Every structure is written in structure tokens, then in C-alpha cells.
């Protein structure tokens, strides 16, 4: 059961390639970005590390402004490989954080997110794929990516589930802030 649970002390968030030119091609980008912003807000309150990647920024642009402005620090890990795990700087950062659970978001579900997910699973991490914080250009590719990751061993979840698993209880200041955001 441990793989299904999230704990703020043993989790990090990975945001894969939510970049200007790539996001422009996504039909549900606004929802994905909004859900990532909810996760970032709670991460800041609970000191959960956020790792940001950018696929070939020269061609795809930088991370969308909404996300860069919400982060405590904009320090993207640039990559050319589709799997973040094939970028040594990414894996060094993930290992340095020493968190067992990776909350995974980003673009595109069936390419970079999927390959990153399987790479993390092979490295022994518990991956919680946030299905409403990932997207592909077409719904059929999004769905195929989700099914592939579930079959590979990832936990398929959604933004509100992650938020409330991390919050654990109502009545706190964090709960009030997040509850107001998601209404």
C-alpha cells in the first residue's frame, strides 16, 4: 500500500516540458497549467521540492510564464532526451532530493512524461501520475500514455487527490488556501 500514499516529507513534484511552443499545441493546456499551479502552491507551503524540465528550449521555448512566476526559483533542467531520466542533471537532482514518491506532471503524456515515468519506475521510485496535470495534442495519445503508465506500475491520480493526500486534515491554513484555489 505504501506506493499509493503520498507524504509531504517523502515527495517531490516533477513538471515535464510545459513550454511555450509545446503548450500552444495543447487543447487542454489551461487546465493542465492551472492544476500544476495548485500543486506548486501547496509545494511552497509544505516545502515539497519542484523539479522543472525543458525539452530543447531553443526550439520549444521556455516554460510558460504562469509556471515560472509561481516557482520560488526558476531553475529548469534542459534536456534533449525524451526521458528526463536520461539527462544526468535530472537524475542527480532526483537522487539528491532523496524522496521516494515522484508526483509527475507535464507534456506530452505519451512521449516525455511516459518515458520519464518508466525511467523513474525502473530506478525504484513510486510515481504518481497526475492525469489532469498532463496532456498530449490528441486525447487518444493522452489516453494511451495513461494506460501504458498504469500498466507499468504508476499510480494514476488527479490533482485534488494529491492535494488532499498531502494536506491530510482540514482546518489548517494550508487547507483553507488550497480549498479556496480549487473552488
N, CA and C of each residue as an Amber inpcrd file, in Angstrom:
protein
   549
   0.8090000  -1.2130000   0.0000000   0.0000000   0.0000000   0.0000000
   0.8460000   1.2680000   0.0000000   2.0910000   1.1910000   0.4430000
   2.9230000   2.3980000   0.5220000   3.0080000   3.1600000  -0.7980000
   3.0360000   2.4470000  -1.9130000   3.1980000   3.1230000  -3.1960000
   2.0020000   4.0140000  -3.5250000   0.8600000   3.7690000  -2.9170000
  -0.3480000   4.5400000  -3.2130000  -0.4940000   5.7910000  -2.3540000
   0.3550000   5.9290000  -1.3480000   0.2250000   7.0410000  -0.4100000
   1.2500000   8.1240000  -0.7030000   0.8560000   9.3610000  -0.4860000
   1.8050000  10.4600000  -0.6100000   2.0130000  11.0900000   0.7530000
   3.2210000  11.4830000   1.0140000   3.6000000  12.1180000   2.2700000
   4.4830000  13.2990000   1.9100000   4.1430000  14.4610000   2.4370000
   4.8900000  15.6750000   2.0810000   6.3830000  15.5640000   2.3920000
   6.7460000  14.7220000   3.3430000   8.1570000  14.5730000   3.7060000
   8.9260000  13.6330000   2.7870000   8.1940000  12.9070000   1.9400000
   8.8620000  11.9280000   1.0820000   8.4270000  12.0630000  -0.3810000
   8.0480000  13.2870000  -0.7860000   7.5630000  13.5020000  -2.1480000
   8.2450000  14.6970000  -2.7980000   8.3420000  14.6250000  -4.0960000
   8.7510000  15.7760000  -4.8910000   7.8480000  15.8310000  -6.1150000
   7.7680000  17.0060000  -6.7240000   6.9450000  17.2140000  -7.9050000
   7.8760000  17.4200000  -9.0890000   7.5660000  16.7530000 -10.1870000
   8.3160000  16.9280000 -11.4250000   7.3560000  17.4960000 -12.4710000
   7.7470000  18.6160000 -13.0670000   6.9700000  19.2520000 -14.1320000
   7.7860000  19.1260000 -15.4160000   7.2770000  18.3240000 -16.3460000
   7.9930000  17.9930000 -17.5740000   7.5310000  18.8870000 -18.7290000
   8.4070000  19.7500000 -19.1900000   8.3110000  20.3940000 -20.5100000
   7.0210000  21.1740000 -20.7890000   6.5220000  21.9200000 -19.8450000
   5.3460000  22.7680000 -20.1220000   5.8740000  24.0920000 -20.6650000
   6.1960000  24.0730000 -21.9600000   6.9010000  25.1590000 -22.6230000
   5.9980000  25.8680000 -23.6270000   6.3520000  27.1160000 -23.9100000
   5.5230000  27.9850000 -24.7390000   5.0520000  27.3390000 -26.0430000
   5.9640000  26.9190000 -26.8820000   5.5740000  26.4190000 -28.2060000
   4.8740000  25.0720000 -28.1220000   5.2570000  24.2600000 -27.1660000
   4.5940000  22.9660000 -26.9830000   3.1910000  23.1710000 -26.4180000
   3.0590000  24.0280000 -25.4270000   1.7540000  24.2900000 -24.8150000
   0.7640000  24.8560000 -25.8260000   1.2560000  25.6510000 -26.7560000
   0.3740000  26.2600000 -27.7610000  -0.3820000  25.2130000 -28.5730000
   0.1580000  24.0040000 -28.6890000  -0.4790000  22.9430000 -29.4680000
  -1.4400000  22.0800000 -28.6480000  -1.5620000  22.3670000 -27.3660000
  -2.3710000  21.5260000 -26.4740000  -3.7660000  22.1140000 -26.2620000
  -4.7890000  21.2950000 -26.4830000  -6.1760000  21.7520000 -26.3490000
  -6.5580000  22.0230000 -24.8930000  -5.9830000  21.2790000 -23.9550000
  -6.3670000  21.4240000 -22.5400000  -5.2490000  22.0520000 -21.7110000
  -4.4000000  22.8470000 -22.3550000  -3.2490000  23.4280000 -21.6570000
  -3.6590000  24.2620000 -20.4570000  -4.7720000  25.0010000 -20.5520000
  -5.1780000  25.8700000 -19.4460000  -5.4850000  25.0650000 -18.1890000
  -6.1740000  23.9450000 -18.3420000  -6.4750000  23.0800000 -17.2010000
  -5.2000000  22.4790000 -16.6160000  -4.3150000  22.0190000 -17.4860000
  -3.0560000  21.4080000 -17.0420000  -2.2140000  22.4370000 -16.2820000
  -2.0980000  23.6260000 -16.8190000  -1.3170000  24.6740000 -16.1550000
  -1.9580000  25.0460000 -14.8270000  -3.2740000  25.2130000 -14.7980000
  -3.9640000  25.5570000 -13.5470000  -3.7250000  24.4900000 -12.4830000
  -3.7900000  23.2210000 -12.8660000  -3.5760000  22.1460000 -11.8960000
  -2.1280000  22.1040000 -11.4180000  -1.1940000  22.3670000 -12.3110000
   0.2100000  22.4560000 -11.8860000   0.3890000  23.6140000 -10.8980000
  -0.2880000  24.7170000 -11.1420000  -0.1830000  25.8630000 -10.2240000
  -0.7280000  25.5290000  -8.8400000  -1.8080000  24.7600000  -8.7770000
  -2.3280000  24.3120000  -7.4700000  -1.2750000  23.4780000  -6.7360000
  -0.6610000  22.5620000  -7.4660000   0.3630000  21.7030000  -6.8590000
   1.5760000  22.5150000  -6.4120000   1.9870000  23.4770000  -7.2220000
   3.1230000  24.3310000  -6.8570000   2.8110000  25.1380000  -5.6030000
   1.6000000  25.6520000  -5.5070000   1.2180000  26.4510000  -4.3290000
   1.3340000  25.6250000  -3.0500000   0.8050000  24.4040000  -3.0790000
   0.9150000  23.5550000  -1.8930000   2.3670000  23.1610000  -1.6450000
   3.1140000  22.9110000  -2.7100000   4.5310000  22.5630000  -2.5560000
   5.2790000  23.6770000  -1.8320000   4.9890000  24.9140000  -2.1710000
   5.6540000  26.0340000  -1.4900000   5.2870000  26.0610000  -0.0090000
   4.0310000  25.8150000   0.3170000   3.5940000  25.8420000   1.7140000
   4.1650000  24.6860000   2.5230000   4.3670000  23.5480000   1.8710000
   4.8220000  22.3490000   2.5830000   6.2920000  22.0120000   2.3270000
   7.0040000  22.9050000   1.6810000   8.4220000  22.6870000   1.3830000
   8.6770000  21.4030000   0.6010000   7.8120000  21.1440000  -0.3690000
   7.9820000  19.9980000  -1.2570000   8.7900000  20.4790000  -2.4570000
   9.8840000  19.8270000  -2.7750000  10.7010000  20.2820000  -3.9080000
   9.9770000  20.1100000  -5.2450000  10.2210000  21.0580000  -6.1490000
   9.6760000  21.0130000  -7.5040000  10.8480000  21.0070000  -8.4860000
  10.8590000  20.0170000  -9.3570000  11.8900000  19.9020000 -10.3850000
  11.2250000  20.2010000 -11.7210000  11.8390000  21.0830000 -12.4870000
  11.2840000  21.5570000 -13.7550000  12.2220000  21.1770000 -14.8940000
  11.6660000  20.6300000 -15.9810000  12.4940000  20.3110000 -17.1380000
  12.0170000  21.0750000 -18.3640000  12.9420000  21.2340000 -19.2960000
  12.6270000  21.8580000 -20.5750000  13.2800000  21.0490000 -21.6890000
  12.4600000  20.6310000 -22.6430000  12.9270000  19.8870000 -23.8110000
  13.3730000  20.8760000 -24.8800000  14.6290000  20.8480000 -25.2280000
  15.1810000  21.6630000 -26.3130000  14.5620000  23.0690000 -26.3420000
  14.8450000  23.8870000 -25.3160000  14.2160000  25.2120000 -25.2240000
  14.4860000  26.1290000 -26.4140000  15.5820000  25.9190000 -27.1140000
  15.8670000  26.7300000 -28.3060000  14.7480000  26.5670000 -29.3420000
  14.1990000  25.3730000 -29.4280000  13.1420000  25.1060000 -30.3980000
  11.7340000  25.2130000 -29.8330000  11.5540000  24.8110000 -28.5740000
  10.2080000  24.7560000 -27.9830000   9.9190000  25.9150000 -27.0400000
  10.8730000  26.8100000 -26.8480000  10.6620000  27.9290000 -25.9370000
  10.9040000  27.5300000 -24.4920000  10.7260000  28.4810000 -23.6410000
  10.9010000  28.2730000 -22.1970000   9.5850000  27.8530000 -21.5530000
   9.6560000  27.4950000 -20.2950000   8.4660000  27.1430000 -19.5220000
   7.4910000  28.3120000 -19.5460000   6.1960000  27.9900000 -19.6230000
   5.1740000  29.0410000 -19.6900000   5.2890000  29.9780000 -18.4900000
   4.9850000  31.2240000 -18.7340000   5.1720000  32.2830000 -17.7410000
   4.3960000  32.0320000 -16.4480000   3.1850000  31.5080000 -16.5490000
   2.3880000  31.2730000 -15.3440000   3.1340000  30.3840000 -14.3560000
   3.8030000  29.3740000 -14.8740000   4.5360000  28.4500000 -14.0090000
   5.8260000  29.0870000 -13.5050000   6.5920000  29.7060000 -14.3970000
   7.8660000  30.2960000 -13.9530000   7.6410000  31.3450000 -12.8710000
   6.5640000  32.1130000 -12.9910000   6.2790000  33.1510000 -11.9920000
   5.8060000  32.5790000 -10.6600000   5.2840000  31.3600000 -10.6710000
   4.7680000  30.7760000  -9.4270000   5.8400000  30.0440000  -8.6220000
   6.9390000  29.7070000  -9.2680000   8.0040000  28.9580000  -8.5990000
   8.8300000  29.8670000  -7.6880000   9.3610000  29.3030000  -6.6340000
  10.2690000  30.0570000  -5.7710000  11.5470000  30.3960000  -6.5310000
  11.9840000  29.4740000  -7.3830000  13.1780000  29.7030000  -8.2080000
  12.9760000  29.0130000  -9.5420000  13.3210000  29.7100000 -10.6060000
  13.2200000  29.1530000 -11.9520000  14.5780000  28.5830000 -12.3210000
  14.7110000  27.2560000 -12.1920000  15.9680000  26.5760000 -12.4730000
  15.6910000  25.3240000 -13.2950000  15.3280000  25.5040000 -14.5670000
  14.9730000  24.3420000 -15.3800000  16.1840000  23.4680000 -15.6900000
  15.9160000  22.2010000 -15.8210000  16.9220000  21.2580000 -16.2830000
  16.6460000  21.0350000 -17.7690000  17.5840000  21.4840000 -18.5950000
  17.4200000  21.3460000 -20.0420000  17.7990000  19.9410000 -20.4660000
  17.0860000  19.4640000 -21.5140000  17.3350000  18.1070000 -21.9820000
  17.0650000  17.9940000 -23.4770000  17.6390000  16.9900000 -24.0670000
  17.3470000  16.6150000 -25.4440000  16.6590000  15.2540000 -25.4960000
  16.9750000  14.3910000 -24.5600000  16.3440000  13.0770000 -24.4920000
  14.8820000  13.2460000 -24.1010000  14.0280000  12.3850000 -24.6240000
  12.6190000  12.4520000 -24.2550000  12.4350000  12.0990000 -22.7820000
  13.1290000  11.0840000 -22.3080000  13.0680000  10.7190000 -20.8970000
  13.9610000  11.6480000 -20.0800000  13.3800000  12.2870000 -19.1010000
  14.1870000  13.1160000 -18.2000000  15.2790000  12.2870000 -17.5350000
  15.0110000  11.0060000 -17.3350000  15.9460000  10.1330000 -16.6400000
  17.2380000   9.9170000 -17.4170000  17.2370000  10.2160000 -18.6910000
  18.4520000  10.0900000 -19.4910000  19.3000000  11.3540000 -19.4450000
  18.8310000  12.3720000 -18.7400000  19.6010000  13.5980000 -18.5420000
  20.2870000  13.4880000 -17.1800000  21.6190000  13.3960000 -17.1470000
  22.3200000  13.2180000 -15.8670000  21.9820000  14.2870000 -14.8300000
  21.8160000  15.5270000 -15.2280000  21.4920000  16.5820000 -14.2580000
  20.1460000  16.3290000 -13.5790000  19.2020000  15.7720000 -14.3310000
  17.8980000  15.4390000 -13.7600000  18.0430000  14.3380000 -12.7140000
  18.6680000  13.2510000 -13.0970000  18.7980000  12.1340000 -12.1490000
  19.6350000  12.5200000 -10.9420000  20.6540000  13.3270000 -11.1300000
  21.4360000  13.8000000  -9.9750000  20.5560000  14.5840000  -9.0200000
  19.6850000  15.4370000  -9.5620000  18.7900000  16.2330000  -8.7070000
  17.7730000  15.3450000  -8.0030000  17.1900000  14.4040000  -8.7100000
  16.2100000  13.4960000  -8.1010000  16.8700000  12.6970000  -6.9680000
  18.0540000  12.1910000  -7.2150000  18.7580000  11.4280000  -6.1760000
  19.1460000  12.3160000  -5.0010000  19.5550000  13.5440000  -5.2830000
  19.9380000  14.4790000  -4.2160000  18.7460000  14.7880000  -3.3030000
  17.5640000  14.9060000  -3.8760000  16.3640000  15.2140000  -3.0820000
  16.0080000  14.0740000  -2.1380000  16.3260000  12.8470000  -2.5310000
  16.1000000  11.6810000  -1.6830000  14.6390000  11.5330000  -1.2560000
  13.7390000  11.6500000  -2.2310000  12.3000000  11.4730000  -1.9970000
  11.8530000  10.2480000  -2.7760000  11.0980000   9.3740000  -2.1490000
  10.6930000   8.1060000  -2.7610000   9.5370000   8.2600000  -3.7500000
   8.6610000   9.2330000  -3.5080000   7.4780000   9.4200000  -4.3500000
   7.6570000  10.6260000  -5.2590000   7.4270000  10.4040000  -6.5450000
   7.5070000  11.4710000  -7.5430000   6.0930000  11.7460000  -8.0380000
   5.6500000  12.9860000  -7.8680000   4.3590000  13.4370000  -8.3810000
   4.6530000  14.0280000  -9.7600000   4.1660000  13.3470000 -10.8060000
   4.5830000  13.6410000 -12.1690000   3.5050000  14.3790000 -12.9530000
   3.9050000  15.4910000 -13.5920000   3.0250000  16.3050000 -14.4210000
   3.7590000  16.6750000 -15.7030000   3.0420000  17.2200000 -16.6950000
   3.7340000  17.7710000 -17.8440000   3.1740000  17.4160000 -19.2010000
   4.0250000  17.6170000 -20.2150000   3.6760000  17.4410000 -21.6260000
   4.7950000  16.6730000 -22.3200000   4.5630000  15.8910000 -23.2860000
   3.3270000  15.2790000 -23.6540000   3.2140000  13.9350000 -22.9640000
   1.9830000  13.5770000 -22.6160000   1.7150000  12.3830000 -21.8220000
   2.3480000  11.1330000 -22.4190000   2.1990000  10.9410000 -23.7160000
   2.6060000   9.6860000 -24.3690000   4.0610000   9.6940000 -24.8270000
   4.7840000  10.7760000 -24.5910000   6.1870000  10.8290000 -25.0230000
   7.0850000  11.0900000 -23.8150000   7.3830000  12.3490000 -23.5330000
   8.3460000  12.6800000 -22.4760000   7.8560000  12.2680000 -21.0860000
   6.5660000  12.4780000 -20.8070000   6.0470000  12.1020000 -19.4860000
   6.1100000  10.5880000 -19.3300000   5.6680000   9.8610000 -20.3410000
   5.6860000   8.3970000 -20.2800000   7.1000000   7.8600000 -20.1220000
   8.0280000   8.3350000 -20.9310000   9.3970000   7.8160000 -20.8480000
  10.0520000   8.1830000 -19.5180000   9.7200000   9.3530000 -18.9810000
  10.2330000   9.7410000 -17.6680000   9.6400000   8.8480000 -16.5860000
   8.3560000   8.5960000 -16.6920000   7.6770000   7.7290000 -15.7230000
   8.3080000   6.3450000 -15.6910000   8.4730000   5.7380000 -16.8530000
   9.0370000   4.3830000 -16.8490000  10.4830000   4.3900000 -16.3640000
  11.2290000   5.4350000 -16.6920000  12.5970000   5.5420000 -16.1840000
  12.6360000   5.6380000 -14.6690000  11.7510000   6.4410000 -14.1070000
  11.6870000   6.5800000 -12.6450000  11.2550000   5.2740000 -11.9880000
  10.2900000   4.5960000 -12.5940000   9.8540000   3.3030000 -12.0530000
  11.0070000   2.3010000 -12.0640000  11.7890000   2.2870000 -13.1480000
  12.9320000   1.3650000 -13.2230000  13.9890000   1.6980000 -12.1780000
  14.0520000   2.9660000 -11.7650000  15.0010000   3.3850000 -10.7210000
  14.4580000   3.1250000  -9.3120000  13.2220000   2.6140000  -9.2040000
  12.6620000   2.2490000  -7.9090000  11.8070000   3.3130000  -7.2410000
  11.4420000   4.3450000  -7.9500000  10.5990000   5.3940000  -7.3750000
   9.1300000   5.0210000  -7.5090000   8.3210000   5.5230000  -6.5780000
   6.8720000   5.4530000  -6.7010000   6.4500000   6.6750000  -7.5020000
   5.7720000   6.4500000  -8.6050000   5.3590000   7.5510000  -9.4640000
   3.8530000   7.7210000  -9.3720000   3.4370000   8.9480000  -9.0230000
   2.0230000   9.3170000  -9.0170000   1.8070000  10.2370000 -10.2060000
   1.1990000   9.6970000 -11.2520000   0.9360000  10.4720000 -12.4510000
  -0.3780000  11.2330000 -12.2560000  -0.3050000  12.5490000 -12.3510000
  -1.4800000  13.3950000 -12.1250000  -2.1870000  13.5660000 -13.4710000
  -3.2170000  12.7680000 -13.7080000  -3.8490000  12.6600000 -15.0330000
  -4.4610000  13.9510000 -15.5430000  -4.8590000  14.8640000 -14.6460000
  -5.4070000  16.1440000 -15.1020000  -4.3520000  17.2480000 -15.0850000
  -3.0910000  16.8640000 -14.9120000  -1.9710000  17.8080000 -14.9970000
  -0.9490000  17.3330000 -16.0260000  -1.4180000  16.4920000 -16.9540000
  -0.6260000  16.0660000 -18.1060000  -1.5290000  16.1430000 -19.3340000
  -0.9120000  16.3150000 -20.4960000  -1.7150000  16.3360000 -21.7210000
  -0.8630000  15.9740000 -22.9220000  -1.5750000  15.6460000 -23.9920000
  -0.9970000  15.4100000 -25.3100000  -1.8270000  16.2220000 -26.2970000
  -1.3190000  16.3320000 -27.5050000  -2.0750000  17.0810000 -28.5140000
  -3.4220000  16.4420000 -28.7890000  -3.4800000  15.1360000 -28.7640000
  -4.7230000  14.4120000 -29.0450000  -5.1030000  13.5570000 -27.8420000
  -6.3930000  13.4630000 -27.6010000  -6.8860000  12.7060000 -26.4450000
  -6.5110000  11.2230000 -26.5370000  -6.4880000  10.6660000 -27.7520000
  -6.1620000   9.2440000 -27.8840000  -4.7260000   8.9580000 -27.4380000
  -3.7910000   9.8800000 -27.7150000  -2.4150000   9.6990000 -27.2580000
  -2.3230000   9.8720000 -25.7400000  -3.0520000  10.8550000 -25.2070000
  -3.1040000  11.0580000 -23.7530000  -3.5800000   9.7680000 -23.0780000
  -4.6800000   9.2270000 -23.5870000  -5.2550000   8.0100000 -23.0060000
  -4.2840000   6.8370000 -23.1080000  -3.6500000   6.6710000 -24.2670000
  -2.6870000   5.5810000 -24.4280000  -1.5270000   5.7280000 -23.4460000
  -1.0420000   6.9620000 -23.2630000   0.0380000   7.2010000 -22.3100000
  -0.3640000   6.8650000 -20.8790000  -1.5680000   7.2780000 -20.4950000
  -2.0740000   6.9780000 -19.1410000  -2.1500000   5.4730000 -18.9280000
  -2.7380000   4.7660000 -19.8950000  -2.8810000   3.3080000 -19.7670000
  -1.5220000   2.6210000 -19.6990000  -0.5880000   3.0700000 -20.5200000
   0.7620000   2.4970000 -20.5350000   1.4100000   2.6680000 -19.1630000
   1.3150000   3.8720000 -18.5990000   1.9490000   4.1310000 -17.2960000
   1.2770000   3.3500000 -16.1780000  -0.0580000   3.2430000 -16.2130000
  -0.7510000   2.4270000 -15.2150000  -0.2700000   0.9870000 -15.2990000
  -0.2170000   0.4450000 -16.5260000   0.2240000  -0.9330000 -16.7110000
   1.6730000  -1.1290000 -16.2800000   2.4670000  -0.0660000 -16.3580000
   3.8820000  -0.1320000 -15.9610000   4.0820000  -0.0690000 -14.4530000
   3.0420000   0.3530000 -13.7200000   3.1470000   0.3860000 -12.2610000
   2.9920000   1.7520000 -11.6290000   2.7170000   2.7730000 -12.4360000
   2.4920000   4.1080000 -11.8580000   1.1160000   4.1640000 -11.2060000
   0.9990000   5.0080000 -10.2060000  -0.2930000   5.3010000  -9.5900000
  -0.9160000   6.4270000 -10.4050000  -2.1100000   6.2100000 -10.9330000
  -2.8000000   7.2390000 -11.7030000  -3.7340000   7.9620000 -10.7350000
  -3.5620000   9.2630000 -10.6670000  -4.2810000  10.0570000  -9.6830000
  -4.7520000  11.3520000 -10.3300000  -5.2750000  12.2660000  -9.5430000
  -5.6920000  13.5750000 -10.0530000  -5.2420000  14.6480000  -9.0640000
  -5.3180000  15.8800000  -9.5100000  -4.8070000  16.9960000  -8.7130000
  -5.4300000  17.0400000  -7.3220000  -6.7530000  16.9890000  -7.2360000
  -7.3870000  17.1030000  -5.9220000  -7.0060000  15.9490000  -5.0050000
  -6.8830000  14.7530000  -5.5360000  -6.4620000  13.6240000  -4.7070000
  -5.0780000  13.8850000  -4.1270000  -4.1500000  14.3360000  -4.9690000
  -2.7940000  14.6210000  -4.4930000  -2.8280000  15.7170000  -3.4320000
  -3.5500000  16.7940000  -3.7240000  -3.6090000  17.9130000  -2.7670000
  -4.1140000  17.4580000  -1.4020000  -5.2060000  16.7170000  -1.3920000
  -5.7920000  16.3310000  -0.1100000  -5.0340000  15.1880000   0.5690000
  -4.3290000  14.3610000  -0.1980000  -3.4490000  13.3820000   0.4460000
  -2.3030000  14.0970000   1.1490000  -1.7630000  15.1240000   0.5190000
  -0.6640000  15.8640000   1.1390000  -1.1410000  16.7060000   2.3150000
  -2.3340000  17.2600000   2.2150000  -2.8740000  18.0850000   3.3080000
  -3.2090000  17.2430000   4.5450000  -3.7600000  16.0740000   4.3340000
  -4.1390000  15.1120000   5.3730000  -5.3390000  15.5270000   6.2320000
  -5.4210000  16.7970000   6.6690000  -6.5140000  17.2170000   7.5650000
  -7.0750000  18.5710000   7.1260000  -8.3150000  18.8000000   7.5070000
  -8.9610000  20.0900000   7.2320000  -8.6690000  21.0540000   8.3810000
  -8.9720000  22.3060000   8.1470000  -8.8800000  23.2900000   9.2180000
  -7.5630000  24.0280000   9.3220000  -6.5430000  23.5570000   8.6310000
  -5.2520000  24.2370000   8.6860000  -5.2580000  25.4360000   7.7290000
  -4.2920000  26.3000000   7.8800000  -4.1760000  27.4410000   6.9690000
  -3.9160000  26.9510000   5.5450000  -3.0910000  25.9150000   5.4020000
  -2.8310000  25.3410000   4.0810000  -4.1230000  24.8370000   3.4430000
  -4.9380000  24.1480000   4.2310000  -6.2270000  23.6430000   3.7380000
  -7.1030000  24.7840000   3.2520000  -7.1630000  25.8530000   4.0190000
  -8.0090000  26.9990000   3.6350000  -7.5520000  27.6200000   2.3210000
  -6.2530000  27.7720000   2.1640000  -5.7030000  28.3610000   0.9300000
  -6.0100000  27.4580000  -0.2680000  -5.7500000  26.1900000  -0.1340000
  -5.9580000  25.2550000  -1.2570000  -7.4370000  25.1020000  -1.5610000
  -8.2720000  25.0120000  -0.5470000  -9.7190000  24.8960000  -0.7670000
 -10.2490000  26.0840000  -1.5600000  -9.7730000  27.2490000  -1.2330000
 -10.1990000  28.4620000  -1.9520000  -9.7200000  28.4220000  -3.4090000
  -8.5090000  27.9280000  -3.6330000  -7.9470000  27.8710000  -5.0000000
  -8.7350000  26.9520000  -5.9120000  -9.1950000  25.8130000  -5.4050000
  -9.7960000  24.8120000  -6.2760000 -11.3100000  24.9770000  -6.4290000
 -11.8940000  25.9090000  -5.7350000 -13.3430000  26.1240000  -5.8740000
 -13.6960000  26.6350000  -7.2230000
